[in-house]
Amino acid sequence: MSRFRRVLIVLGCVVTVLVAAVGGLLTWLWTGADVSTVGKERFDNALVIPPLAQSSVDKDGTRVFDLRMRAGETEFKDGTKTPTWGFNGSYLGPTLRAARGEKVRVRITNGIKEASGVHWHGMHLPARMDGGPHQMIAPGDTWTPHWTVDQPAATLWYHPHPHGATERHVRRGLAGMFILDDEKSKQLALPKRYGIDDLPVIVQDVRFDGAELDDGRRIMQNVGFLGDRTMVNGTLRPYREVGDELIRLRLLNASTARTYSFGFPDDRAFSLLATDGGLLERPESMDRVQLSPGERAEIAVRIRAGERVMLRSFPQDNYGDAWQRRFGGGDDSFDVLELRAADELRPSPRIPAELGELETPDGGDAVRGRHFDLKRSGINGRAMDMGRVDETVTRGTTEVWTVRNSNGMPHNFHVHDVQFRVLEVNGEAPPPALRGPKDTVFLPNGTTMRLALRFTGPADPHTPYMYHCHLLYHEDEGMMGQFVVVERGMGKGQRTKAPPSAHSGREHGAHLDHLRG
């Protein structure tokens, strides 16, 4: 045998071994990548219901809330204390509640050791009150945004928005729900007793590293952090005893990267009442509702006396290709919340056939269109720059935005300040779950959506709003842009740069001159 042939044989053996090793590694990664808690845990912890935030009313009628970010310890598991952050407590925050037409002021004090902030996700309010990355609160300082609630009843939420650190701040526990009411919703025969037949359901996925919250991304997880179990309102393995035939669940996906497909194991139908920005025109019957990070849905489900019903997240067939489903969380399934019905239930009325009228635009009066190409490296090829304004819109006008994801991985798209209407999904009419007012939408790879947005101001050429992917790892990497709202006739050359990104001084009312530009 010649030396050359021996070399070929040795090389062939080496290649074979390498191929087998790589194949074995990929097989091991593939088989171990999906996660399921279905049927594996006993739900034995009573669901914590976040308290309604206390407030006072000033002489001028302004409702005043106080929030304090603080570090603490939370006992998620018996006997184990985990370092966490929260508002007015060790983890998460109270539920703020206000009515349409009310003036609101929130005094926010930063009691942690790094700059953070509070963004009012889904709220229509002036840009300098929005709590984006330009309204940071230094440690020990206080910021006091104020605005008038001018939008329909809805389930909104609040969370930090520090550029480059949002994922970590939210995952540590800085988040809470903000419920808006209005006269129309009060008149509807819907469950509305908070914590009784109207339940806040803040869903997060977590993973523990001993007593600590693990924040590491696993190999191949390009969507961001994915946990191996879920919590509701900061409660592991939660159950809730209910005494009414009809239960309203205000679902909030407060996870940083995971998308859920909520339903029930027996595939019972439930009624979708509301999406991100408020009630649908009429309830929609369905057995699954998909929520990506930041999205909300209000559903009503009928319960039979004495039964136990599990809210579950199911695998998703629209998540992308097999690779993305496996390594991006689309194949995962979770038991989320057990509802335990009393032996005798209070009767609940039928859900109204009509819920209201949408206030989102239909796009018929759009003055222009814009295109947004979603890529992990940036939107429209540009990574976030705090000093650059990317888009300028005119107050009082409607636009149609076309948002496309061809990036080979899941993304979503959130726009500050506005509630928009989904006009099309891949050239077709949107499904029922996307027909209500929205501020965040999920776009798996290969998805194009057309959105109608109306910008009603107030105009502020010096302070931008954000649009971004709400998979927070992507946002922190730079998948975010900025837009300002200006009066008619104001040209691009008349704008100033975005304002400084942090407050200074001990007390920060949002009326300070440096926030006016």
C-alpha positions, 0 to 999 in steps of 0.5 A: 500500500502506497504512502498516499493511499495510507494518508487517504485512508487516515483522512477518510477515517478522520472525516468520518469520525468528525462527521459522526461527532458533529452529527451526534452533537446536532442530534443531542442539541436537537433532542434536548432543545424542546421544553415541556412542563405539561403534566410534570408539575403539581400546581400547589401555589395560590396565584398572587394577584398584584394589588391595585396601586394606591392613589390620591386625587389632587385638587385639580382632579389629577390622580397621583400614583407613587412607584419606587424601583427597589432591589429585594429578595423573592421566595419563588421556591420554599426556603430559597430567596432569589435576588430580584427587582420590583416596584413597591415590592421585591418583584413586579409591581402593583396594577395601576388603574385609571379612567379615560379622561382622567389626568394622571401623574406618577412619581417614580423613584429609582431605588436601584443602583443603576439608571432605569426608567418606566415606559407606558407600553400601549399608552397614548401620551406626549413623547417626553412622558413616554418613558423611552430610553431618553427618559432615564432616571438616575439612581436616587432620582425621581421622575414625574410624568403626567398626562391625560388618559385619552384612549379606550379601555384596555390592558396596558403595562409598564416596564423599563426601557434603558437602551441596551439593558431592557431585557435584563431589567424586565427579567429581574422583575421591573414590570406591572399592569396598567388597566384603563377603563371607560364608560362604554366598557363599564356598561358591558355585561363582562366580568369586571371584579378585579382578582375575582372574575377578572384576573391579571395574568402576567406570564413570564418564563424563567430558569433558575441557577441555584437561588439566582435567576439564570439569564444565559442564552443557550446555544442556537437561541438567537431569539434571546433568553428562553426559560424552562418553566413559567410563572404567573404574577411571579408565582410558580405552579399557580392555581386560582380558585374561582367562583363564577361561571365566566372568568376573564383573563387579562393575558400579558406576555411579559417574557423577554423573548418567548412567544406563547400559544394559549388555550386549554387541553380540552380545546374548549372555545373561549371568547377573545374580547380585546387585544393590545389596545382595547375591545374588539367590535364583537367577541371572537370564538377561538381555541388558541391565541398567540402572544409574542413578547409585549402583546396582550389579550383579554379572553373569557372562558366558561367554567363548569362547577367542580372542575380544574382547568389548565391554561396551557401554551401549545407548540406553534406551527406558524413560528417558522421553519423546523430549526426556528421552532426547535431552537427558538421555542416554537416546539415548547409547551407549558402548563401555565395556570390552573383554575379550580372551580368551586362546587357551586358557581355564581351564574354569569350573563351571556357575553354581549354580541357587540362590544364597541367600535374600533377607533383605529384607522382603516388606512383609507385616508393615509397620506403616505406609506413607509417600509420597515425591513426587520433584521437582527442587525437593525431596522432598514439596515440601521442599528439604533442610534440615540442621536438620530431621528429615523422618521418624521410624521405629521400630526393629525395624519394617517400612514400605512406602514409595511413591515417585513421579516425575511431575516430567517428568525422570528421578530415582532414589531412594537410602535410607541404612542399609537394603537394601529390596525392590521390591514393585511398579513401576507396579502390576506385579511388578518385573522380574528386575533389581529382585528382589534387595536394593536401596538405589537405584532408577531412576524415569523420569518417570511411574514409581511404586514400592512399597518394603518397608524394615525398620529394625533400628537401632540407634536414634539420635534425634539423628543422621539418615540420608538419603534422596535422589535420587542424580543428584548435581546434584539432590541438591546442589540439595536433593532430599534428606530426613532420617530418624531411627530411634527406640525404640518409644514415643518420640514426635516431641516427644522428638527433638532437632534434627539435629547440627552438620554438621562436625567440629572438632579434630585427631582425630575418633573417631566415638564423640565426645560431640557425635556422640552428641547 
